């Protein structure tokens, strides 16, 4: 179970690529103050997690229908 969690977390980390997105985030939010940057980062994180979860559930649903 732990092995599957580690593999899944690593895969999600690679898909989202937070290190590669950091410069883009700084450029887009350069005119915002610190509080607005934090709010934007939290909002983006929630949206990205929701999208990943949605597609993960769709894939699980499709795989169960195939059986």
N, C-alpha and C positions, 0 to 999 in steps of 0.2 A: 504494500500500500504506500509506504513512504517512497519507494523507488518510483512509482507512478506519479506521485505528487511532485517529486523533484524533476522528473522528465517533463511534466506538463508545465511547471513553473518556468523551467529553462526555455521551453518552446514559446511560451507567451512572452517572455522577456526578449527573445530574439525577434518575434513578430512586432512587438510594440516599439522596440529599439529606443529606449529613453535617452541613451547617450547620444545617439545620432540626432534626436529631435531637440536636444537642449539648445544648440545654437539657433535653430529656427524659432524656438520659444522666446529666446532673449531678443531676437530681432523684432518679432511681432509685438512684444510687450515692452519695448524700450521706453515708450512714453507713459507707461503706467507707474503708479507708485507701488510700494511694497505690498500694501494690503490688497490692491487690485490684482497684482501678480499672483499672490497666494490664492485669491478667489478664482482666478482664471485657471491656475494649475489644478486646483481641486475639481473644478467643473470639468476640465478636460480629462482628468483621471477617471472620474465617474462615468463620463460618456464612453471613453475607450473600454472600460471594464464592462459596461452594459452591452456594447457591441460584441465584444469577445464572448461574453456569456451567452448572448442571444444565438450567435452562430454555433457555439459549442452545443447548446441544447438542440438546435436544428439538426446538427450532424448526429447526435445521439438518437434523436427521434427517427431520422432516416435509417440509421443502422438497425434499430429495433424493428422497423417495418420490413426490412429486407429479410430478417430471420423468419 
